[in-house]
Amino acid sequence: MKPCHSCQAVIDEYILDKQLEPLRDLTVDEFNVCADCATIVSDSCVECDGAVYVPRTESTTPDYCPACRSDLISRTGHDPGWHRDTVSP
C-alpha cells in the first residue's frame, strides 16, 4: 500500500477504485492520492460528458477528463490542458 501524496494516509485501493468508476479507463494505479483527497465530478467532461477528477488543491472543475485529454494529445500532438480556454487555435 502506498501513502497518499496529498495527506500521507495509506491509500485504500478498494474505496478509491469504487470512487474512480466514472472515469473511463482509469484505475487506482494512475492515482497517488487517497479517496478522501480525490474529488470526482460526474458529467463534466466537454468531450464525453463523463466524470472528471479534481485535485484537492484546485478550485475549478476541469473541462476534460483524463481519458479525453489523453485522446486529444494522441490525435493532435498538443496538450489542451484541463480547461477548454487553454486550447490554442
HELIX and SHEET records of a PDB file:
HELIX    1   1 GLU A   13  GLN A   19  1                                   7    
HELIX    2   2 VAL A   28  GLU A   30  5                                   3    
HELIX    3   3 PRO A   66  THR A   76  1                                  11    
HELIX    4   4 ARG A   84  THR A   86  5                                   3    
SHEET    1   A 2 ALA A  38  VAL A  41  0                                        
SHEET    2   A 2 VAL A  52  PRO A  55 -1                                        
END                                                                             
